[in-house]
Amino acid sequence: MFSRRHPYLFFLMVSATIAAVTTLGLTSLLMLGGERAEFDFGEKVGVVEVTGMIVDARDTIDQIKQLREDDTIKAIVVRIDSPGGAVAPSQEIYREIRKTASQKKVVASMGAVAASGGYYIAAAADGIIASPGTITGSIGVIMAYTNYRALLDKIGLVPVVVKSGAYKDTGSPVREMTVEEREFLESLTDKIHQQFIQDIVAGRQMDPEKVSQLADGRIYTGEESKALGLVDRIGNIEDAIEWAGRMGGIEGQVSAVYVGEDEFSLLDYLLGTSLKTYLVRLLKGELAAEAVYRPSNG
């Protein structure tokens, strides 16, 4: 019925289907089901992006590991645009970069902001590059909370706490902090601060005393940071990729691969994205006959 009423449309559909099947058979590049096809055009620089608050290290570590184990990736750029975040995740990423730097060159590229935990992870790289106006530094540790005991007093609520140790509810928002608790928390932040300083010293090969002087929580511009030795070069992300590629031994044109970004597809190149999408949907049965068939008015 369909072929009798619209023989040419049916012929075009069959021809398109055959062409698509042939292309798939010849190239074996397109996987139905949403997986992307990739080409390997030789040695590349892998780019991992760290953006926003650093609250979990898992995805970043997995991406770094993926690039480290890929033989076609000769160097890695960690692109940082983060004001910092939690201590432990920053330390985890720092450790993974240090581990990777023993096998492949790693360059940290700073975006608008790479401060506190953002600088922490950058310090693990073989080199750091920033823009003149990048906000960085803020080498320090902060611990803060809101005490609403006065509010509870106003509305007549009385908190009841049962604890097993003198410091178990340290930092409780429903009562005043004791002198001993404040000293305890200050000691804790000082210890973490020293870990921060030690890791910068190890990663940057800087004088401990100089780092201690710079690590008072101040922020610096990228230009200031270069003068102070916290940054190696002034430049953008493309400069970072080029630098990493040369450090990794790439002699020709340096190309970059962003982790998680779709890479080159031959079918995209030959057919165009729109036509490729149509053919894939047709082969998967996602386009019903009524989507391409319109009854004539006669």
C-alpha positions as CSV (number, residue, x, y, z in Angstrom):
1,M,0.0,0.0,0.0
2,F,2.8,2.4,1.1
3,S,4.9,1.6,-2.0
4,R,2.0,1.9,-4.5
5,R,0.9,5.3,-3.3
6,H,4.4,6.8,-2.9
7,P,6.8,4.7,-4.9
8,Y,9.5,7.4,-5.1
9,L,9.4,8.1,-1.4
10,F,9.7,4.4,-0.6
11,F,12.6,4.1,-3.0
12,L,14.4,7.0,-1.3
13,M,13.9,5.4,2.1
14,V,15.2,2.0,0.9
15,S,18.2,3.7,-0.8
16,A,19.0,5.7,2.3
17,T,18.8,2.6,4.5
18,I,21.0,0.6,2.2
19,A,23.6,3.4,2.0
20,A,23.6,3.7,5.8
21,V,24.0,0.0,6.3
22,T,26.8,-0.1,3.7
23,T,28.6,2.8,5.4
24,L,28.3,1.1,8.8
25,G,29.6,-2.1,7.4
26,L,32.6,-0.6,5.7
27,T,33.7,1.7,8.5
28,S,32.5,-0.1,11.7
29,L,32.7,3.3,13.3
30,L,29.2,4.0,14.4
31,M,27.8,2.1,17.3
32,L,24.0,2.1,17.6
33,G,22.8,2.8,21.1
34,G,24.4,6.2,21.7
35,E,28.1,5.3,21.8
36,R,30.3,7.6,20.0
37,A,32.8,6.7,17.2
38,E,36.3,7.8,17.6
39,F,39.4,8.3,15.4
40,D,42.9,8.2,16.6
41,F,45.0,10.7,14.7
42,G,48.2,10.1,16.6
43,E,49.8,11.8,19.6
44,K,47.6,14.2,21.5
45,V,47.3,16.3,24.7
46,G,44.5,15.3,27.0
47,V,42.5,18.0,28.8
48,V,40.7,17.5,32.2
49,E,38.5,20.3,33.4
50,V,38.0,21.1,37.0
51,T,35.2,23.7,37.5
52,G,33.2,25.0,40.4
53,M,33.6,24.0,44.0
54,I,35.8,20.9,44.7
55,V,33.5,18.7,46.7
56,D,34.2,15.2,45.2
57,A,37.4,13.9,43.5
58,R,36.1,10.7,42.0
59,D,35.3,11.9,38.4
60,T,38.4,14.0,38.1
61,I,40.6,11.2,39.3
62,D,39.0,8.8,36.8
63,Q,39.6,11.2,34.0
64,I,43.2,11.7,34.9
65,K,43.7,8.0,35.2
66,Q,42.1,7.4,31.8
67,L,44.5,9.9,30.1
68,R,47.5,8.5,32.0
69,E,46.8,5.0,30.7
70,D,46.1,6.1,27.1
71,D,49.3,5.6,25.1
72,T,48.3,8.2,22.5
73,I,48.1,10.9,25.1
74,K,51.6,12.3,25.5
75,A,50.8,15.0,28.1
76,I,47.9,16.3,30.2
77,V,46.5,19.7,30.9
78,V,44.3,20.2,34.0
79,R,42.1,23.2,33.3
80,I,41.1,24.8,36.6
81,D,38.3,27.2,37.1
82,S,37.5,26.8,40.8
83,P,37.5,28.9,44.0
84,G,38.5,25.9,46.0
85,G,36.5,23.5,48.1
86,A,36.8,20.7,50.6
87,V,40.2,19.7,51.9
88,A,40.3,15.9,51.3
89,P,39.0,16.0,47.6
90,S,41.6,18.6,46.8
91,Q,44.3,16.5,48.4
92,E,43.1,13.4,46.4
93,I,43.3,15.2,43.1
94,Y,46.7,16.6,44.0
95,R,48.0,13.1,44.7
96,E,46.6,11.7,41.5
97,I,48.3,14.5,39.5
98,R,51.6,13.9,41.3
99,K,51.3,10.2,40.5
100,T,50.6,11.0,36.9
101,A,53.4,13.5,36.6
102,S,55.9,10.7,37.2
103,Q,54.7,9.1,33.9
104,K,53.5,12.0,31.8
105,K,54.0,15.7,31.8
106,V,51.1,17.6,33.4
107,V,50.4,21.3,33.0
108,A,47.9,23.3,35.1
109,S,46.0,25.9,33.2
110,M,44.2,28.5,35.3
111,G,41.0,30.1,34.2
112,A,39.2,33.0,35.9
113,V,39.8,31.6,39.4
114,A,42.1,28.9,40.7
115,A,42.3,29.8,44.4
116,S,42.6,27.8,47.6
117,G,41.9,24.2,46.7
118,G,42.1,25.2,43.0
119,Y,45.7,26.3,43.6
120,Y,46.3,23.2,45.7
121,I,45.7,20.9,42.8
122,A,47.6,23.1,40.4
123,A,50.7,22.9,42.6
124,A,51.0,19.2,41.8
125,A,51.6,19.8,38.1
126,D,54.9,20.1,36.3
127,G,54.1,23.6,35.3
128,I,51.4,26.3,35.9
129,I,50.1,28.8,33.4
130,A,47.7,31.6,34.2
131,S,46.2,34.7,32.6
132,P,47.4,38.1,34.0
133,G,44.1,38.6,35.7
134,T,43.5,35.1,37.0
135,I,42.5,35.2,40.7
136,T,44.7,32.6,42.6
137,G,46.5,32.1,45.8
138,S,44.2,32.1,48.9
139,I,46.5,29.6,50.4
140,G,44.9,28.9,53.7
141,V,42.2,26.9,55.6
142,I,38.9,28.2,56.9
143,M,36.4,26.6,59.2
144,A,33.1,28.5,59.8
145,Y,29.6,27.9,61.1
146,T,26.6,29.9,62.2
147,N,25.6,30.0,65.9
148,Y,21.8,30.5,66.4
149,R,21.7,30.2,70.2
150,A,20.3,33.8,70.5
151,L,17.5,33.0,68.1
152,L,16.5,29.9,70.2
153,D,16.5,32.0,73.3
154,K,14.1,34.4,71.7
155,I,11.6,31.8,70.6
156,G,11.9,29.8,73.8
157,L,13.5,26.6,72.5
158,V,16.0,24.8,74.8
159,P,18.4,22.4,73.0
160,V,19.2,19.1,74.9
161,V,22.5,17.3,74.0
162,V,23.8,14.0,75.4
163,K,27.4,13.3,74.5
164,S,30.1,10.7,75.3
165,G,33.1,13.0,75.1
166,A,34.0,16.6,76.0
167,Y,34.7,17.5,72.3
168,K,31.9,15.4,70.7
169,D,29.7,18.4,69.9
170,T,32.5,20.9,69.2
171,G,31.1,23.6,66.9
172,S,27.5,23.1,68.1
173,P,25.3,25.9,66.7
174,V,23.1,25.9,69.8
175,R,25.6,27.0,72.4
176,E,28.7,29.2,72.9
177,M,32.1,27.8,72.0
178,T,34.4,27.2,74.9
179,V,38.0,28.4,75.0
180,E,39.2,24.8,74.8
181,E,37.1,24.0,71.8
182,R,38.4,27.1,70.0
183,E,42.0,26.2,70.7
184,F,41.3,22.7,69.4
185,L,39.7,23.9,66.2
186,E,42.5,26.4,65.6
187,S,45.1,23.6,66.1
188,L,43.2,21.5,63.6
189,T,43.1,24.2,60.9
190,D,46.8,24.9,61.5
191,K,47.7,21.3,60.9
192,I,45.7,21.3,57.6
193,H,47.3,24.6,56.7
194,Q,50.8,23.0,57.2
195,Q,49.8,20.1,54.9
196,F,48.8,22.7,52.3
197,I,52.2,24.4,52.6
198,Q,54.1,21.1,52.5
199,D,52.4,20.0,49.3
200,I,53.1,23.3,47.6
201,V,56.7,23.0,48.6
202,A,56.9,19.5,47.3
203,G,55.0,20.2,44.1
204,R,56.6,23.5,43.2
205,Q,60.0,22.8,44.6
206,M,59.9,26.1,46.5
207,D,61.5,27.3,49.7
208,P,59.3,26.4,52.7
209,E,59.8,29.7,54.4
210,K,58.8,31.7,51.3
211,V,55.7,29.6,50.8
212,S,54.8,30.1,54.5
213,Q,55.1,33.9,54.0
214,L,52.8,33.7,50.9
215,A,50.3,31.4,52.5
216,D,48.4,33.8,54.7
217,G,45.1,33.6,52.8
218,R,45.8,36.5,50.4
219,I,44.7,36.3,46.8
220,Y,47.0,37.2,44.0
221,T,46.6,38.0,40.3
222,G,48.2,35.7,37.8
223,E,50.8,38.3,37.1
224,E,51.6,38.7,40.7
225,S,51.8,34.9,41.2
226,K,54.3,34.6,38.4
227,A,56.5,37.2,40.0
228,L,56.2,35.4,43.3
229,G,57.0,32.0,41.8
230,L,53.6,30.5,42.3
231,V,53.0,30.4,38.5
232,D,55.5,29.7,35.7
233,R,54.0,31.3,32.7
234,I,51.4,33.8,31.5
235,G,49.1,32.5,28.8
236,N,45.7,31.0,27.9
237,I,44.4,27.4,27.5
238,E,45.9,27.1,24.0
239,D,49.3,28.1,25.3
240,A,49.0,25.5,28.0
241,I,48.1,22.8,25.5
242,E,51.0,23.8,23.3
243,W,53.4,23.9,26.2
244,A,52.2,20.5,27.5
245,G,52.6,19.0,24.0
246,R,56.2,20.1,23.6
247,M,57.0,18.9,27.1
248,G,55.5,15.5,26.2
249,G,57.7,15.3,23.1
250,I,55.2,16.1,20.4
251,E,57.1,17.7,17.5
252,G,54.4,18.5,15.0
253,Q,51.0,20.1,15.4
254,V,49.6,19.7,18.9
255,S,46.0,18.6,19.1
256,A,43.9,18.3,22.2
257,V,41.3,15.8,23.4
258,Y,38.8,17.0,26.1
259,V,37.7,14.1,28.3
260,G,34.0,13.5,27.9
261,E,33.7,15.4,24.6
262,D,32.7,13.6,21.5
263,E,35.6,13.1,19.2
264,F,35.8,12.9,15.4
265,S,33.2,10.7,13.6
266,L,33.7,9.7,10.0
267,L,30.0,9.4,9.5
268,D,29.6,13.0,10.7
269,Y,32.2,14.1,8.2
270,L,30.7,12.2,5.2
271,L,27.0,12.7,5.8
272,G,26.6,15.6,8.2
273,T,25.3,15.4,11.7
274,S,21.6,15.9,10.8
275,L,21.5,13.2,8.1
276,K,23.5,10.8,10.2
277,T,21.0,11.3,13.1
278,Y,18.1,10.6,10.8
279,L,19.6,7.4,9.4
280,V,20.5,6.1,12.8
281,R,17.0,6.7,14.0
282,L,15.6,5.0,10.9
283,L,17.7,1.9,11.4
284,K,16.8,1.7,15.0
285,G,13.1,1.9,14.2
286,E,12.6,5.2,16.0
287,L,11.0,6.8,12.9
288,A,7.5,5.3,12.3
289,A,6.0,5.2,8.8
290,E,3.6,8.1,9.7
291,A,6.5,10.3,10.5
292,V,7.7,10.3,6.9
293,Y,4.4,9.4,5.1
294,R,1.6,11.9,4.5
295,P,-1.6,10.6,2.8
296,S,-2.4,12.6,-0.4
297,N,-5.5,14.7,-0.5
298,G,-6.8,13.0,-3.6
